[in-house]
């Protein structure tokens, strides 16, 4: 891996295929590593940070139990050029991207793996008084704020999903007074049996859980969260985990996106606008049926995106996406974890694993996720994942069998 900061430019070589990957998260790193299978492919990874962020550990960073970063030398292949900068625009016509630090980088193929970020905090006062925890800088800032709090100061976490649950549990375990405002059912993804288990563990940690009717946050002030049933929850620090959004780079660049801003692709993850652009991770919307935002999906999506690019370079027809899920893993502090088993089409089952075994499984999964990237860096093409043939049936049933613009163009030999 070579690292550059600031500008970069097209080398002008004709004996190589230049592939640019935007985004150095789970999907982007997996794609970049896998693309190095071919000696005639030059891979450039553009990312605004010089270290890899273990996003699934950011709640630990807030509580002070992990730093949530890994050196790129540990997870990125030696043949990948790392450019530390942000992309401000994609010019599909010129096949280049513009960097915030100045200059452009040209490409023959582009992998769009920009990930996700904080959800829109449109609730009155949320943007001013609530703190997100979706990226490294937000988590570091929040950790400093929490560290400065008196021990008994009330902390309110808004959001019923895994990030909200994990953050609330982690802070409660280190002695903070925490209220979790769900706005709906706690853990909407979970099976009712699993939800009861998680609720019980949070209660054991001392977390006050507000869920069901009347618990939607309607306003945030400097020292409170206001609910739609009229209640006021005291809060010295309010943490906002109510969903994720995606960067608007694709939309700003004139590419087709879904309502959430994800890049619209066909089932090969190829942009519906341009066969030279392939998406991966949270910012991809294949067939307008995006998968659940998660590192569980990011790795396979990154690998599949790389395979699509390599197939196009080799003159082969790319395969449609086939990805099955296994469930959802949630930390409930350092000593207890929870794994919700699921069918391959990502529907929760009644069975789950909890307690100390659940904690060990969660830690194993977090560690294995990084190790999978490192192994792909050493042996590109070795990564495998769970398949699910039913996705193609779902796509046909819900969207019909009409091929996207990019797939039709590819089959026509464009």
Secondary structure, 3 states (H helix, E strand, C coil): CEEEECCCCCCCCCCCEEEEEECCCHHHHHHHHHHCCCCCEEEEEEECCCEEECHHHHHHHHHCCCCCEEEHHHHCCCCEEEEECCEEEEECCCCEEEECCCCEEECCEEEECCCCEECCCCCECHHHHEEECCCHHHHHHHHHHHHCCCCCCEEEEECCCHHHHHHHHHHHHCCCEEEEECCCCCCCCCCHHHHHHHHHHHHHHCCEEECCCCCCEEEEECCEEEECCCCEEECCEEEECCCEECCCHHHHCCCCECCCCCEEECCCCEECCCCCEEECHHHEEECCCCCCCCHHHHHHHHHHHHHHHHHHHHCCCCCCCCCCCCEEEEECCCCCEEEEEECCCCCEEEEEEEHHHHHHHHHHHHHHHHHHHHHHHHCCCCCCCCCCCHHHHHHHHHHCCCCCHHHHHHHCCC
